[in-house]
Amino acid sequence: MQEFSDTWGDSIFSMLTVAVFFISIKSLYADITWMRMVYTLVILVILLAIIEKLFHLHYSKYANLLILFIFFIHSFLTASKQILFKGSVSLNMVIGSLSLYLLLGLVWSVIYLFLLQLDPTALSGIEDQSWQQNFSRVTYYSFVTLTTLGYGDILPTNRLTEFFAYMEAIVGVFYMAIIVASLISVRQPAIKDD
C-alpha cells in the first residue's frame, strides 16, 4: 500500500479483502449459514469502503476490523473441524494445518490493529497510520510473536498489549503441540483390548 497513493492503496486492500472472502467460500466445505454470513460480510466490507470514501467516518475502521476478526475466527473454527483429528494424514491435512496456523496469526494481527486504533503508541516501531497501512507491519509482528521468535524491532508498550503478545506466544506453542499430537495420533493404529 505504501507504493500507491492513499486512495489507491486503500481501494486495493479492500478489493483483496473481498477476494479473500470469496475464495474462502469456495475452499471450505461450509454449511449454508456460514456461506450466507460470508456473503453478508462481503457486502458490509464493500459498503463500509464506499461510506469511508464518501463520508470519512471515524468509526468505520472499527467496523472493518470487527468484520475481519469475525471472518478469521469463524474460518479458523470451520477449518479446524475439517482438519484436526480427521481421517488419515494427507497432504490436505498438512496444508490445512498450515492454513490454521496462518489464520491464528491473522486473528492476532486484527487484535493488535484494534489496540493500535485505541492507542497509537501500543506497539513501538509502528507508525501512527491507518490500519490498512499498518496491516503488513502488524502481521509481521504477529507471526514473529506466534513463533516465539521475538526480534525486538516492534515491542508492546502497555500492559494490555503485553498481555496479548504473551498470550499469542502461548497459543502458538500449544498449537504446534496439538498439531504434532493430532498428526501422530492419526498415524497410530488403534489399540485393541484383548
Number of C-alpha atoms within 10 A of each C-alpha: 17 11 7 10 10 14 10 13 16 20 18 14 15 20 16 12 16 20 12 12 21 15 11 16 18 10 9 14 13 15 10 9 9 17 18 12 15 22 16 13 19 22 13 16 23 18 12 19 19 14 13 15 13 9 9 12 11 9 10 16 20 15 14 20 20 15 18 19 19 16 20 22 16 16 21 18 12 17 20 16 10 15 20 19 18 13 12 13 17 10 9 10 18 15 12 17 21 13 17 23 20 15 20 21 25 22 21 25 24 24 20 25 24 19 17 22 18 11 14 16 16 22 23 14 15 17 13 14 12 15 21 21 17 20 19 13 16 26 19 16 26 26 22 17 24 25 17 16 11 15 10 12 10 18 17 18 13 13 10 11 19 15 11 17 22 14 14 22 20 15 15 20 13 12 17 14 11 14 19 12 13 16 20 13 14 15 12 9 7 8 6 5 4 3
